């Protein structure tokens, strides 16, 4: 089931999400719903706070080429356990901040540990776009947005645009 994506500014996007105790059918459904919502948007990642659920759940799939096999990943309680000293810069966007993009510098490689939908511990080293996406989505679980990496003036400008967009959407 597709869910509604919360738009910035919204206080729920600035809150820290709660850890998942154990994997229930309800949480598996949430993960599936989030994947459907992300693909429909379309996006490459989505965190539970973006659909109004303050739990540590992230989905992502950075396979973007038409014809390539999708690689959906659902992570419960993901955490970055190691980062590279080398950094990379990607132009980031966010489904909660539509049509706004900015370059963000992050570690080029990260090791992430999480529980999968069966409750089994997983870990993987992500590089490139996957590394950026994983960090971006885990930031959401800690109430941090990609615009928080920007200079205050640029962040305020984007926030003003979002307030205006939300006003326009409320009128329709």
C-alpha positions in Angstrom: 0.0 0.0 0.0 1.4 3.4 -1.0 1.8 5.8 1.8 1.9 9.6 1.9 5.3 11.2 2.2 5.6 14.0 4.7 7.0 17.3 3.4 9.6 19.5 5.1 9.2 21.5 7.3 7.4 19.0 9.6 8.5 18.4 13.2 8.3 14.6 12.7 11.3 14.9 10.3 13.4 16.3 13.1 12.8 13.7 15.7 14.9 10.6 16.5 13.2 7.4 15.5 12.8 4.5 18.0 14.7 1.2 17.5 12.6 -1.8 16.3 12.3 -4.4 19.1 11.7 -7.4 16.9 10.4 -7.9 13.4 6.6 -8.3 13.2 4.3 -8.9 10.2 3.3 -5.2 10.7 6.9 -4.1 10.3 7.4 -6.3 7.3 4.3 -4.7 5.8 5.7 -1.3 6.6 8.9 -2.1 4.8 7.0 -3.4 1.7 4.7 -0.3 1.8 7.8 2.0 2.0 9.4 0.2 -1.0 6.1 0.7 -3.0 6.0 4.3 -2.0 9.7 4.9 -2.9 9.4 3.3 -6.3 6.2 5.2 -7.1 7.7 8.6 -6.0 10.2 7.8 -7.8 13.2 7.7 -5.4 16.1 5.5 -4.4 15.6 5.6 -0.6 13.0 6.3 2.0 13.0 6.3 5.8 10.1 5.5 8.1 9.9 9.1 9.6 9.2 10.3 6.0 5.9 8.4 6.1 5.1 9.5 9.7 6.4 6.4 11.5 9.1 7.2 14.1 10.8 3.8 13.9 14.3 2.9 12.6 13.3 1.4 9.2 14.9 2.3 5.9 14.4 1.1 2.4 16.6 1.7 -0.6 17.3 0.6 -4.2 20.0 2.5 -6.1 19.6 0.5 -9.3 18.4 3.2 -11.7 19.1 1.9 -15.2 16.0 0.7 -17.1 16.3 -3.1 -17.7 18.7 -3.7 -14.8 17.4 -6.0 -12.0 16.1 -4.0 -9.0 17.8 -4.6 -5.7 15.4 -3.6 -3.0 16.9 -3.5 0.5 14.8 -3.2 3.7 16.8 -2.4 6.8 15.6 -2.5 10.4 17.8 -0.7 13.0 20.5 0.2 10.5 23.7 1.7 11.8 26.9 2.9 10.2 29.7 0.9 11.9 32.6 2.1 9.7 33.4 4.9 7.3 36.2 5.6 4.9 38.5 8.7 5.2 37.9 9.2 1.5 34.9 11.4 0.7 32.6 11.8 -2.3 30.3 14.5 -3.4 26.8 13.7 -4.7 24.0 16.0 -5.6 21.3 14.9 -3.2 17.6 15.3 -3.2 14.9 14.1 -0.9 11.3 12.9 -1.3 10.4 15.1 1.6 12.0 18.1 -0.1 10.9 17.7 -3.7 12.7 19.4 -6.5 15.4 20.8 -4.3 19.0 19.5 -4.8 22.4 20.3 -3.4 25.9 18.8 -3.3 26.7 17.1 -0.1 30.1 15.7 0.9 30.0 12.3 2.8 32.3 9.4 3.4 32.8 7.5 0.0 32.4 4.1 1.7 30.4 2.9 4.7 29.8 -0.3 6.4 26.3 -0.7 7.6 24.8 -3.3 10.0 21.1 -4.0 10.2 18.4 -6.6 10.7 16.6 -8.0 7.7 12.9 -8.8 7.4 13.6 -12.2 9.0 15.3 -10.7 12.0 18.8 -11.9 10.8 21.8 -9.6 11.3 23.2 -8.3 8.0 26.1 -6.1 7.2 27.5 -4.7 3.9 30.1 -2.3 2.7 28.4 0.3 0.4 30.3 2.5 -2.0 29.3 5.2 -4.5 25.6 6.2 -4.7 24.7 3.3 -2.4 27.0 4.7 0.4 25.5 8.2 0.0 21.9 6.8 0.0 22.5 4.7 3.1 23.9 7.7 5.0 21.2 10.0 3.8 18.4 7.6 5.0 20.1 6.7 8.3 20.4 10.5 8.9 16.6 10.7 8.6 16.3 8.2 11.5 18.3 10.7 13.6 16.2 13.7 12.6 18.8 15.0 10.2 18.0 16.2 6.6 20.5 16.7 3.7 19.9 20.4 3.9 21.4 20.4 7.4 24.7 20.0 5.7 24.3 23.2 3.8 25.1 26.7 4.7 22.4 28.4 6.8 21.4 30.8 4.0 20.9 28.1 1.4 19.1 25.9 4.0 16.7 28.8 4.8 16.1 29.5 1.1 15.1 25.8 0.5 12.9 25.8 3.7 11.1 29.0 2.5 10.4 27.3 -0.9 9.0 24.3 0.9 6.7 26.4 3.1 5.4 28.1 -0.1 4.9 24.7 -1.8 3.0 23.3 1.2 0.8 26.4 1.2 0.1 25.9 -2.5 -0.7 22.2 -2.0 -3.0 23.0 0.9 -5.1 25.2 -1.4 -5.7 22.5 -4.0 
